[in-house]
Amino acid sequence: MSENKYDVIIIGAGPGGYVCAIRCAQLGMKTAIVEKRETLGGTCLNIGCIPSKALLSASEKYEEAQHHFADIGIDVKPSLNLKKMMSFKDEVVEANTKGIEFLMKKNKIDHLKGLGEILEAGKVKVGDNTYEAENIIVATGSDVISLPGIDIDEKRIVSSTGALELDKVPKTMVVIGGGVIGLELGCVWSRLGAKVTIVEFMDNILPGMDEEVRKESLKIFKKQGMDFKLSSKVTSAKTSAKGVDLLVEPAAGGAAEKVSADIVLMAVGRKPYTEGLGLGNVGVNLDDRGRIAVDEFFESSVEGIYAIGDVIAGPMLAHKAEDEGVILAELLAGESGHIDYNLIPGVVYTWPEVANVGKTEAQLKEEGTAYNAGKFPFMANGRARAMGMVDGFVKILACATTDRILGGHIIGPGAGDLIQEIVSVMEFQGTAEDIARTCHAHPTLTEVVKEAALAVHKRPLHV
């Protein structure tokens, strides 16, 4: 095979793209990955998941030292060094992106630097060079979106990217959007001293999640000092040297009120990144939301061109893209692959964390599925009490007939890790009784999951 010929060329080096590349290489395919950034890892590692979690972790520690250490006998007076905190975040990003670079070299994957454009099926242009491949995979991820008439300047009106780069703590911040990104970054700056107000179009935060979890999280975040304007919409934003003036109206219509802030964070969602890829020129069909339409094998309307991750339907989550990348690589190698989109967990890395998998009670009721629900509070767990982290609960939903677990919903310490037990049991079509009969170490937070499973059959032990 010539130097410019590959079995697979992947456009986009985010979690979906680089994981797909590694699996393709493991399966013996000559693989190249195209990335326009200087560093690999995509949005997630460079300006998304990883840097935001670094700041979430650091700000959590600062907030604990400032407000909670004294409760457990540690008297300190912390001061914020934002420059050092941002350096820590940058070091975390650098370590991760260099790790991906190492993995590309280890697996003999060629890194083609530049913007990839599909000229035709089997041909990709990167810079001044053209490369051939039997299979082309689009894994270009997603980009931020704004509201009509409001421009993101990354100075006063920032996206998640700009919110990760602020050089000082704003006195006031308005976050437009009460979803995952808005809440996570709102929490960061609230802990560091900003007065944060979240404006959300819906009547509650975290749209799509379990209703009890949404109510509990709203109550906790209010207690932590954040303000909320629910059932509200921003209709205009005017920037000045002093900050931003917003007009906020009731979602159903009505009189507007003026809301001012030093910084406005736009967090109303993301859109698939498909521009400049040449998709229209080669006849790749998009759906009504601008995503690449693919079949069950991730193949587009053009033979030999595939897509995974945020550019296709489904939740915009890194782990969803990774699983799709692995499955597609195995399908291209003639193996079988499968993904159950009902079993992709979601996690919000606030404090406490929020995590979910499967169906909500509202969805089960709408389907007409009979179910039993078991709920157990962290307040009644010995380890949670010892940690001083007693907010929240675990809820498990199981089929009333078969006892198979249909959904899991957690708000509490370590929710993002605890949800995985429920995901694994659901993957093997397990039941609430399976979790209830499994021995869980004591004292651990995992016992809350066991107690919730016991509660499905109305026999929890510690309440």
CORVEN-V351671 format. One record per residue. N is the residue number from 1. RES is the residue in one letter. PHI is phi in radians with two decimals (* if undefined). OMEGA is omega in whole degrees, 0 to 359 (none if undefined). NEAR is the number of other ideal C-beta (glycine too) atoms within 12 Angstrom. Layout:
N:RES:PHI:OMEGA:NEAR
N:RES:PHI:OMEGA:NEAR
//
This chain:
1:M:*:184:16
2:S:-1.22:185:10
3:E:-1.06:183:13
4:N:-1.72:179:20
5:K:-2.01:182:22
6:Y:-2.35:169:35
7:D:-1.28:183:29
8:V:-2.43:167:45
9:I:-2.08:181:49
10:I:-1.93:179:55
11:I:-1.71:182:49
12:G:1.98:185:47
13:A:-1.96:172:48
14:G:-1.38:182:52
15:P:-0.94:179:40
16:G:-1.14:183:48
17:G:-1.16:185:56
18:Y:-1.27:176:50
19:V:-1.18:177:44
20:C:-1.05:180:50
21:A:-1.08:179:51
22:I:-1.07:181:33
23:R:-1.18:176:35
24:C:-1.05:180:43
25:A:-1.13:178:31
26:Q:-1.05:182:23
27:L:-1.55:173:26
28:G:1.59:180:18
29:M:-1.57:173:34
30:K:-1.30:193:27
31:T:-2.23:172:43
32:A:-2.27:177:43
33:I:-2.18:183:51
34:V:-1.85:180:44
35:E:-2.52:181:38
36:K:-1.40:177:30
37:R:-1.27:175:29
38:E:-1.22:181:15
39:T:-1.95:178:29
40:L:-1.46:176:40
41:G:1.92:175:40
42:G:1.16:179:46
43:T:-1.01:186:43
44:C:-0.96:185:41
45:L:-1.38:186:37
46:N:-1.58:187:34
47:I:-2.39:183:35
48:G:-2.36:188:38
49:C:-0.92:189:35
50:I:-1.23:179:33
51:P:-1.09:179:38
52:S:-1.17:179:40
53:K:-1.22:176:31
54:A:-1.09:179:31
55:L:-1.25:176:41
56:L:-1.09:180:38
57:S:-1.13:182:26
58:A:-1.14:181:32
59:S:-1.20:175:39
60:E:-1.04:181:30
61:K:-1.12:179:24
62:Y:-1.09:181:33
63:E:-1.12:177:27
64:E:-1.11:180:23
65:A:-1.09:183:22
66:Q:-1.30:190:23
67:H:-2.11:189:24
68:H:-2.16:181:23
69:F:-1.03:182:18
70:A:-1.06:180:15
71:D:-1.14:181:14
72:I:-1.96:173:16
73:G:1.55:177:9
74:I:-1.99:181:15
75:D:-1.72:179:12
76:V:-2.44:174:16
77:K:-2.20:184:12
78:P:-1.25:172:23
79:S:-2.19:185:13
80:L:-1.54:171:24
81:N:-1.96:186:15
82:L:-1.10:180:26
83:K:-1.04:179:15
84:K:-1.18:178:14
85:M:-1.09:178:34
86:M:-1.17:177:27
87:S:-1.14:176:18
88:F:-1.03:178:23
89:K:-1.04:180:32
90:D:-1.14:178:24
91:E:-1.14:178:18
92:V:-1.10:179:28
93:V:-1.07:181:34
94:E:-1.07:179:23
95:A:-1.07:181:20
96:N:-1.24:181:31
97:T:-1.19:176:32
98:K:-1.17:176:20
99:G:-1.10:178:21
100:I:-1.19:177:35
101:E:-1.03:178:26
102:F:-1.08:181:18
103:L:-1.13:177:28
104:M:-1.11:180:33
105:K:-1.16:180:18
106:K:-1.03:183:15
107:N:-1.66:177:28
108:K:0.99:177:20
109:I:-1.72:180:37
110:D:-1.33:178:32
111:H:-1.76:180:33
112:L:-1.70:186:35
113:K:-1.56:179:22
114:G:2.43:179:24
115:L:-1.47:180:24
116:G:-1.54:177:40
117:E:-2.24:179:32
118:I:-1.42:181:40
119:L:-1.45:177:23
120:E:-2.91:177:22
121:A:-0.99:178:26
122:G:1.64:181:24
123:K:-2.37:179:27
124:V:-2.24:176:40
125:K:-1.76:175:28
126:V:-2.27:185:33
127:G:1.12:181:15
128:D:-1.65:185:11
129:N:-1.89:176:22
130:T:-2.03:182:25
131:Y:-2.16:179:36
132:E:-1.92:178:28
133:A:-2.69:176:40
134:E:-1.14:181:27
135:N:-2.28:176:41
136:I:-2.03:181:51
137:I:-2.09:177:55
138:V:-1.62:180:53
139:A:-2.41:189:52
140:T:-1.54:172:43
141:G:1.30:186:47
142:S:-2.42:181:39
143:D:-2.32:182:28
144:V:-1.25:173:35
145:I:-2.19:178:25
146:S:-2.18:175:28
147:L:-1.53:180:26
148:P:-0.97:177:13
149:G:1.43:179:14
150:I:-2.03:183:30
151:D:-1.67:176:22
152:I:-1.48:180:29
153:D:-1.81:181:19
154:E:1.06:175:23
155:K:-2.08:176:23
156:R:-1.75:175:33
157:I:-1.84:189:38
158:V:-2.01:168:39
159:S:-1.57:176:39
160:S:-1.04:178:43
161:T:-1.07:180:27
162:G:-1.17:180:28
163:A:-1.18:178:46
164:L:-1.55:186:36
165:E:-2.19:182:27
166:L:-1.07:183:32
167:D:-1.63:173:16
168:K:-2.65:181:19
169:V:-1.37:178:28
170:P:-1.21:176:35
171:K:-1.21:180:19
172:T:-2.34:177:29
173:M:-2.45:171:44
174:V:-1.88:177:47
175:V:-1.86:178:47
176:I:-1.64:182:47
177:G:2.08:181:41
178:G:-1.80:176:44
179:G:-1.62:186:37
180:V:-1.06:185:39
181:I:-1.11:180:41
182:G:-1.08:181:45
183:L:-1.22:181:44
184:E:-1.08:182:46
185:L:-1.29:173:48
186:G:-1.07:177:49
187:C:-1.09:180:44
188:V:-0.96:186:45
189:W:-1.32:174:46
190:S:-1.14:179:41
191:R:-1.10:183:38
192:L:-1.45:172:35
193:G:2.17:180:26
194:A:-1.36:171:33
195:K:-1.55:189:26
196:V:-1.84:174:43
197:T:-2.11:178:39
198:I:-1.78:176:47
199:V:-1.85:184:42
200:E:-2.26:182:35
201:F:-1.16:180:29
202:M:-1.34:182:27
203:D:-1.46:176:20
204:N:-2.75:179:29
205:I:-1.43:178:43
206:L:0.87:179:40
207:P:-0.96:177:26
208:G:1.61:180:23
209:M:-1.56:179:40
210:D:-0.96:186:39
211:E:-1.09:179:27
212:E:-1.14:178:29
213:V:-1.12:179:41
214:R:-1.08:180:33
215:K:-1.14:181:23
216:E:-1.16:181:34
217:S:-1.15:178:43
218:L:-1.05:180:30
219:K:-1.07:182:20
220:I:-1.18:182:33
221:F:-1.16:174:38
222:K:-1.11:179:21
223:K:-1.07:180:17
224:Q:-1.35:174:28
225:G:1.97:178:23
226:M:-1.50:176:37
227:D:-1.76:182:28
228:F:-2.35:170:35
229:K:-2.03:183:32
230:L:-1.61:183:28
231:S:0.87:184:20
232:S:-2.33:179:33
233:K:-2.36:177:30
234:V:-1.61:184:40
235:T:-1.83:176:27
236:S:-2.79:178:23
237:A:-2.52:178:35
238:K:-2.12:181:23
239:T:-1.68:176:24
240:S:-2.57:179:15
241:A:-1.14:183:9
242:K:-1.54:183:15
243:G:2.79:183:24
244:V:-2.31:173:36
245:D:-1.85:180:26
246:L:-1.92:167:37
247:L:-1.84:183:26
248:V:-2.08:181:35
249:E:-2.06:171:22
250:P:-1.05:182:20
251:A:-1.01:182:19
252:A:-1.46:182:13
253:G:1.78:181:11
254:G:2.54:183:14
255:A:-1.18:180:12
256:A:-1.56:173:19
257:E:-2.13:179:19
258:K:-1.56:177:19
259:V:-2.22:182:32
260:S:-1.96:180:26
261:A:-2.70:174:38
262:D:-1.18:182:31
263:I:-2.32:172:41
264:V:-2.03:176:50
265:L:-1.79:177:52
266:M:-1.54:183:39
267:A:-2.43:183:40
268:V:-1.69:177:33
269:G:2.34:182:27
270:R:-2.37:180:33
271:K:-2.19:179:22
272:P:-1.08:180:36
273:Y:-1.61:182:35
274:T:-2.22:183:35
275:E:-1.28:174:19
276:G:1.29:182:20
277:L:-1.65:181:35
278:G:1.38:185:28
279:L:-1.11:180:34
280:G:-1.13:182:18
281:N:-1.15:183:17
282:V:-1.76:174:26
283:G:1.54:177:19
284:V:-1.33:182:33
285:N:-1.38:174:22
286:L:-1.95:177:26
287:D:-1.51:185:19
288:D:-1.21:178:9
289:R:-1.92:176:20
290:G:1.39:178:24
291:R:-1.59:178:30
292:I:-1.25:179:43
293:A:-1.38:180:28
294:V:-2.27:175:31
295:D:-1.59:183:19
296:E:-1.21:177:18
297:F:-1.81:180:27
298:F:1.16:179:38
299:E:-1.60:179:27
300:S:-1.37:179:34
301:S:-1.23:178:21
302:V:-1.89:182:29
303:E:-1.02:178:18
304:G:1.57:177:30
305:I:-1.99:185:44
306:Y:-2.09:177:45
307:A:-2.62:179:48
308:I:-2.50:172:54
309:G:1.42:186:50
310:D:-1.16:182:41
311:V:-1.44:175:45
312:I:-2.10:182:43
313:A:-1.10:178:25
314:G:2.02:181:30
315:P:-1.10:179:29
316:M:-1.48:183:38
317:L:-2.28:183:33
318:A:-1.05:184:37
319:H:-1.24:173:31
320:K:-1.14:178:35
321:A:-1.12:179:45
322:E:-1.07:180:31
323:D:-1.08:178:33
324:E:-1.10:179:44
325:G:-1.09:178:46
326:V:-1.13:182:33
327:I:-1.11:180:33
328:L:-1.09:178:46
329:A:-1.02:181:41
330:E:-1.21:176:26
331:L:-1.14:179:31
332:L:-1.13:179:37
333:A:-1.54:178:24
334:G:1.52:177:12
335:E:-1.66:179:17
336:S:-1.64:178:13
337:G:-2.67:183:24
338:H:-2.70:173:17
339:I:-2.37:177:29
340:D:-1.76:185:19
341:Y:-1.20:176:21
342:N:-1.34:185:25
343:L:-1.96:175:31
344:I:-1.68:182:28
345:P:-1.26:173:37
346:G:-2.08:182:38
347:V:-2.36:173:36
348:V:-1.95:189:44
349:Y:-1.62:171:31
350:T:-1.40:169:47
351:W:-2.20:357:38
352:P:-1.24:178:40
353:E:-1.26:176:39
354:V:-2.19:180:47
355:A:-2.53:179:41
356:N:-2.64:173:45
357:V:-2.70:176:42
358:G:1.33:188:38
359:K:-1.52:170:32
360:T:-1.62:177:31
361:E:-1.08:180:31
362:A:-1.07:180:21
363:Q:-1.17:180:22
364:L:-1.14:178:25
365:K:-1.15:180:17
366:E:-1.12:179:11
367:E:-1.31:185:16
368:G:1.39:180:9
369:T:-1.54:178:23
370:A:-1.30:184:17
371:Y:-2.56:171:31
372:N:-2.02:181:32
373:A:-2.04:175:34
374:G:-2.17:182:39
375:K:-2.32:179:36
376:F:-2.47:184:40
377:P:-1.52:174:30
378:F:-1.15:178:41
379:M:-0.97:183:24
380:A:-1.66:182:27
381:N:-1.86:184:37
382:G:-1.06:181:20
383:R:-1.16:179:26
384:A:-1.09:178:32
385:R:-1.14:180:21
386:A:-1.11:179:16
387:M:-1.50:184:22
388:G:1.23:183:21
389:M:-2.29:191:29
390:V:-1.93:179:23
391:D:-1.27:170:31
392:G:1.74:186:40
393:F:-2.83:170:42
394:V:-2.00:176:53
395:K:-2.18:177:48
396:I:-2.10:178:51
397:L:-1.94:183:41
398:A:-2.29:179:40
399:C:-1.03:182:27
400:A:-1.15:182:19
401:T:-1.63:187:12
402:T:-1.77:184:18
403:D:1.26:176:27
404:R:-1.08:181:30
405:I:-1.26:182:43
406:L:-1.88:180:40
407:G:-2.95:176:45
408:G:-2.40:185:51
409:H:-2.44:186:50
410:I:-2.33:164:48
411:I:-2.29:183:46
412:G:2.79:181:43
413:P:-1.08:177:35
414:G:1.18:184:32
415:A:-1.00:181:44
416:G:-1.10:176:33
417:D:-1.53:183:22
418:L:-1.14:183:45
419:I:-1.09:187:41
420:Q:-1.15:177:24
421:E:-1.07:180:38
422:I:-1.17:178:46
423:V:-1.03:183:33
424:S:-1.12:179:21
425:V:-1.14:178:33
426:M:-1.14:179:33
427:E:-1.03:179:24
428:F:-1.71:177:16
429:Q:0.98:182:19
430:G:-1.41:185:28
431:T:-2.01:174:29
432:A:-1.07:179:44
433:E:-1.12:178:24
434:D:-1.05:178:27
435:I:-1.21:182:39
436:A:-1.07:183:32
437:R:-1.61:180:17
438:T:-1.57:181:21
439:C:-1.24:178:11
440:H:-1.95:181:24
441:A:-1.05:178:13
442:H:-2.16:357:17
443:P:-1.63:177:17
444:T:-2.45:175:24
445:L:-1.20:181:39
446:T:-1.09:178:33
447:E:-1.10:177:34
448:V:-1.17:176:52
449:V:-1.13:179:47
450:K:-1.07:181:36
451:E:-1.13:177:39
452:A:-1.13:177:48
453:A:-1.16:175:41
454:L:-1.10:182:32
455:A:-1.17:175:31
456:V:-0.97:180:37
457:H:-1.86:173:23
458:K:1.03:176:18
459:R:-2.40:175:20
460:P:-1.13:188:27
461:L:-1.68:189:21
462:H:-2.03:170:23
463:V:-2.37:none:19
//
